[in-house]
């Protein structure tokens, strides 16, 4: 089973959200790394942007994000 980390964060006045260190470490996120933001109903999913050559694999990323949102029961 995939390890799932639950934590809380808050939005700054500038709209910034801090990703908890445990999550950054687990996903090996680095400063300046780009993320795709996906909003579904009342959920937000962040997905690392991965390049296939120089082209984004947008469809695959969207499908994986949708599957994750459904798995976590975040879609109504």
C-alpha distances in whole Angstrom, upper triangle without the diagonal:
4,6,9,12,15,19,22,25,28,30,33,37,36,33,31,27,26,22,21,22,18,17,20,19,15,16,19,21,25,28,30,27,27,24,24,24,23,25,24,26,25,22,22,19,20,19,21,24,23,26,27,30,32,31,28,25,25,25,21,20,21,19,16,17,18,15,13,16,16,12,13,16,18,21,24
4,6,10,13,16,19,22,25,27,30,33,33,30,27,24,23,19,18,18,15,13,16,16,12,12,16,18,22,25,26,23,23,20,21,21,20,22,21,23,23,19,19,16,17,16,17,20,20,23,24,28,29,28,25,22,23,22,19,18,19,18,14,15,16,13,11,14,15,11,12,15,17,19,23
4,7,10,13,17,19,23,25,28,31,31,28,25,22,20,17,15,15,12,11,14,13,10,11,15,16,20,23,25,22,23,20,21,21,21,22,22,24,23,19,19,16,16,16,17,21,21,25,26,29,30,29,26,24,24,24,21,19,21,20,16,16,18,16,13,15,16,13,12,16,17,20,23
4,7,10,13,16,19,22,25,28,28,25,23,19,18,14,13,14,11,9,13,13,10,11,15,16,20,22,24,21,21,19,19,19,18,19,19,21,19,16,15,13,14,15,16,20,21,25,26,30,30,29,26,24,23,24,21,19,19,19,15,14,16,15,11,13,14,11,10,13,14,18,21
4,7,10,13,16,19,22,25,25,22,20,16,15,11,10,11,8,7,11,11,9,11,14,15,18,20,22,20,21,18,19,18,18,19,20,21,19,16,15,13,14,15,16,20,22,25,28,31,31,30,27,25,25,25,23,20,21,21,18,16,18,17,13,14,17,14,12,15,15,19,22
4,7,10,14,17,20,23,24,21,19,15,14,11,10,12,10,9,13,14,12,14,17,17,20,21,23,22,22,19,20,18,18,18,18,19,17,14,14,13,14,16,18,22,24,27,30,33,33,32,28,27,26,26,24,21,22,22,19,17,19,18,14,14,16,15,12,14,14,18,20
4,7,11,14,16,20,21,18,16,12,11,9,7,10,9,9,12,14,13,15,17,16,19,20,22,21,21,19,20,18,18,18,19,20,17,14,14,14,14,17,19,22,24,28,31,34,33,32,29,28,27,28,26,23,23,24,21,19,21,21,17,16,19,18,15,17,16,19,22
4,7,10,13,17,18,15,14,10,9,9,8,12,12,11,14,16,16,17,19,18,20,20,22,21,21,19,19,17,18,17,18,19,15,13,13,14,14,17,19,23,25,29,32,35,34,33,29,29,27,29,27,24,24,25,23,20,21,22,18,17,20,20,16,18,16,19,21
4,7,10,13,14,12,10,7,6,7,7,11,12,12,13,16,17,17,19,17,18,18,19,19,19,17,18,16,17,17,19,19,16,14,13,14,14,17,19,22,25,28,31,34,33,32,28,28,27,28,27,24,24,26,23,20,22,23,20,19,22,22,18,20,18,21,23
4,6,10,11,9,8,6,7,10,11,14,16,15,16,19,20,20,21,19,20,19,20,20,20,18,19,16,17,16,19,19,15,14,13,15,15,19,20,23,26,29,33,35,33,32,29,29,27,29,29,25,25,27,25,22,23,25,22,20,23,24,21,22,19,22,23
4,7,8,5,5,5,8,11,13,16,18,17,17,21,22,21,22,19,20,18,19,19,18,17,17,15,16,15,18,18,15,14,13,15,15,18,20,22,25,28,32,34,32,31,28,28,26,28,28,24,24,27,25,22,23,25,23,21,24,25,22,23,20,22,24
4,5,5,5,7,9,12,14,17,20,19,19,22,24,23,23,20,20,18,18,20,19,18,19,17,19,18,21,22,19,18,16,18,17,21,22,23,27,30,33,35,33,32,29,30,28,31,31,27,27,29,28,25,27,29,26,24,28,29,26,27,24,26,27
4,5,7,10,12,16,18,21,24,22,22,25,27,26,27,23,23,21,20,22,21,20,21,19,21,20,23,23,20,20,18,20,20,23,24,26,29,31,35,37,34,34,31,32,30,32,33,29,28,31,30,27,29,31,29,27,30,31,29,29,26,28,29
4,6,9,12,15,18,20,23,22,21,24,26,25,25,21,21,18,17,19,18,18,18,16,19,19,22,23,20,20,17,19,18,21,22,23,26,28,32,33,31,30,28,29,27,30,30,27,26,30,29,25,27,30,28,26,30,31,28,29,26,27,29
4,7,10,13,16,19,21,19,19,23,24,22,23,20,20,18,17,18,16,15,16,13,15,15,18,19,17,16,14,16,15,18,19,20,24,26,30,32,29,28,25,27,24,27,27,24,23,26,25,22,24,26,24,22,26,27,25,26,22,24,25
4,7,10,13,15,18,16,15,19,21,19,20,16,16,14,14,15,14,13,14,13,15,16,19,20,18,16,13,15,13,16,17,18,22,24,28,30,28,27,24,25,23,26,26,22,22,25,24,21,23,26,23,22,25,26,24,25,22,24,26
4,6,9,12,15,13,13,16,18,16,17,14,15,14,14,14,14,12,14,12,14,15,18,19,16,14,11,12,11,14,15,18,21,24,27,29,28,27,24,25,23,25,25,21,21,24,22,19,21,23,20,19,23,23,21,22,19,22,24
4,6,9,11,10,10,13,15,14,15,12,13,12,13,14,14,13,15,14,16,17,20,21,19,16,14,14,12,15,15,18,21,24,27,29,28,28,25,25,24,26,26,22,22,25,23,20,23,24,21,20,24,24,21,23,21,24,26
4,6,8,7,7,10,11,11,12,9,11,11,13,12,13,11,14,13,15,16,19,21,18,15,13,12,10,12,13,16,18,22,25,27,26,26,23,23,22,24,23,19,20,22,20,17,20,21,18,18,22,21,19,21,19,22,25
4,6,5,6,9,10,11,12,11,13,13,15,15,16,15,17,16,18,19,21,23,20,17,15,14,13,15,15,19,21,24,28,30,29,29,26,26,25,27,25,22,23,25,22,19,22,23,19,19,23,22,19,22,20,24,26
4,5,5,6,8,10,10,9,11,12,15,15,17,16,19,19,21,22,24,26,24,21,18,17,15,16,16,19,21,24,27,29,29,29,26,26,26,28,26,23,25,26,23,21,24,25,21,22,25,24,21,25,23,27,30
4,6,5,6,9,10,10,13,15,17,16,18,17,19,19,21,23,24,26,24,20,18,17,15,16,16,19,21,24,27,29,30,30,27,26,26,28,26,22,24,25,22,20,23,23,19,20,23,21,19,23,22,25,28
4,5,5,6,8,8,11,13,16,14,15,14,16,16,18,19,21,23,21,17,15,13,11,12,12,16,18,21,24,27,27,26,23,23,22,24,22,19,20,21,18,17,20,19,16,17,20,19,17,20,19,22,26
4,6,5,6,5,8,10,12,11,13,12,15,16,18,20,22,25,23,19,16,14,12,12,11,14,16,19,22,24,24,24,22,22,22,24,22,19,21,22,19,18,21,21,18,19,23,21,20,23,22,25,28
4,5,5,7,9,12,15,13,16,15,18,19,21,23,25,28,26,22,20,17,15,15,13,17,17,21,23,25,26,26,24,24,24,26,23,21,23,24,21,20,23,23,20,22,25,23,21,25,24,27,30
4,6,8,11,14,17,15,16,15,18,19,20,22,24,26,25,21,19,16,14,13,13,16,17,20,22,25,25,25,23,22,23,24,21,19,21,22,18,18,21,20,17,19,22,20,18,22,22,25,28
4,5,9,12,14,11,13,12,14,16,17,20,22,25,23,20,17,14,11,10,9,12,13,16,19,21,22,22,19,18,19,21,18,15,18,19,15,15,19,18,15,17,20,19,18,22,21,24,27
4,6,10,12,10,12,13,16,18,20,23,25,28,26,23,20,17,14,12,10,13,13,16,19,21,21,22,19,19,20,23,20,17,20,22,18,18,22,21,19,21,24,23,22,25,25,27,31
4,7,9,7,9,10,13,15,17,20,23,26,24,21,18,15,11,11,8,11,12,15,18,20,20,20,18,18,19,21,20,16,19,21,18,17,21,21,19,20,24,23,22,25,24,26,29
4,6,5,9,11,14,16,20,22,25,28,27,23,20,18,14,13,10,12,13,16,19,20,20,21,19,20,20,23,22,19,21,24,21,20,24,25,22,24,27,26,25,28,27,29,33
4,6,9,11,15,16,20,23,26,28,27,24,20,18,15,15,12,13,15,17,21,22,20,22,20,21,22,25,24,21,23,26,23,22,25,27,24,25,29,28,27,30,28,30,33
4,6,9,13,15,18,21,25,28,26,23,20,18,14,14,11,12,14,15,19,19,18,19,17,19,19,23,22,19,21,24,22,21,25,26,24,25,29,29,28,30,28,30,33
4,7,10,13,16,19,22,26,25,22,18,16,12,11,8,8,10,12,16,17,15,16,14,16,16,20,19,16,18,21,19,18,21,23,21,22,26,26,25,27,25,27,31
4,7,10,13,16,20,23,22,19,16,13,10,9,6,6,9,11,14,16,14,14,12,14,13,17,16,13,15,18,17,15,19,21,19,20,23,24,23,26,23,25,28
4,6,10,13,16,19,19,16,12,10,6,5,5,5,9,12,15,17,16,15,12,13,12,15,14,11,12,15,14,12,15,17,16,16,20,20,20,22,20,21,24
4,6,10,13,16,17,14,10,8,6,5,6,6,10,12,15,18,16,14,11,11,9,12,12,9,9,13,12,10,13,15,14,14,18,19,18,20,18,18,22
4,7,10,13,13,10,7,6,5,7,9,10,13,16,19,21,20,18,14,14,12,14,14,11,10,13,13,10,12,15,13,13,16,18,17,18,15,16,19
4,7,10,11,8,6,5,6,8,11,12,15,17,20,23,21,19,15,15,11,12,13,10,8,11,11,8,9,12,11,10,13,15,14,15,12,12,15
4,7,7,6,5,6,9,11,15,16,19,21,23,26,25,22,19,18,15,15,16,13,11,13,13,10,10,13,12,10,13,15,14,14,11,10,13
4,6,5,6,8,11,13,17,18,21,23,25,28,27,24,21,19,16,16,16,14,11,13,13,10,8,12,11,8,10,13,12,11,8,7,9
4,6,8,11,14,17,20,22,25,27,29,32,31,28,24,23,20,19,20,18,15,16,17,13,11,14,14,10,11,14,13,11,8,6,7
4,7,10,14,17,20,22,25,28,30,33,32,29,26,25,22,21,22,19,17,18,18,14,13,16,14,11,13,15,13,11,8,8,9
4,7,10,13,17,19,22,25,27,30,29,27,23,22,19,19,19,16,14,15,15,11,11,13,11,8,11,13,10,10,6,8,10
4,7,10,13,15,19,22,24,27,26,24,20,19,17,17,17,14,12,15,14,10,11,13,11,9,12,14,12,13,9,11,13
4,6,10,12,15,18,21,24,23,21,17,16,14,15,14,11,10,12,10,7,9,11,9,8,11,12,11,13,10,12,15
4,7,9,12,16,19,21,20,19,15,15,13,15,14,10,11,13,11,8,11,13,11,11,14,15,14,16,14,15,19
4,6,9,12,15,18,17,16,12,12,10,12,11,7,9,11,9,7,11,12,10,12,15,15,15,17,16,17,21
4,6,10,13,15,15,14,11,11,11,13,12,8,11,13,11,10,14,15,14,15,18,18,18,21,19,21,24
4,7,10,12,11,10,7,8,8,12,11,8,11,13,12,12,15,17,16,17,20,21,21,23,22,23,26
4,7,9,9,9,6,7,9,12,10,8,12,14,12,13,17,17,17,19,22,22,22,25,24,25,28
4,6,6,6,5,7,9,12,11,11,14,16,15,16,19,20,20,22,24,25,26,28,27,27,31
4,6,5,6,6,10,12,11,12,15,16,16,17,20,21,21,23,25,26,27,29,29,29,32
4,6,8,10,13,15,15,15,18,19,19,21,24,24,25,27,29,29,31,33,32,32,36
4,7,10,12,15,15,15,18,20,20,21,23,25,25,27,29,30,31,33,32,32,35
4,6,9,11,12,12,15,17,17,18,20,22,23,24,26,27,29,30,29,29,32
4,5,9,9,9,11,13,14,15,17,19,19,21,23,24,25,27,25,25,28
4,6,6,6,9,10,11,12,14,16,17,18,20,21,23,24,23,23,26
4,6,5,6,9,10,10,12,14,15,16,18,20,21,22,21,20,23
4,5,5,6,9,10,11,12,14,15,16,18,20,21,20,19,22
4,5,5,6,9,10,11,12,14,15,16,18,20,19,19,22
4,5,5,6,9,10,11,12,14,15,16,18,17,17,21
4,5,5,6,9,10,10,12,14,15,16,15,14,18
4,5,5,6,9,10,11,12,14,15,15,14,17
4,5,5,6,9,10,10,12,14,14,14,18
4,5,5,6,9,10,11,12,11,12,15
4,5,5,6,8,10,11,10,9,12
4,6,5,6,9,10,10,10,14
4,5,5,6,8,9,10,14
4,6,5,6,5,6,10
4,5,5,6,6,9
4,5,8,9,12
4,6,8,11
4,6,8
4,6
4
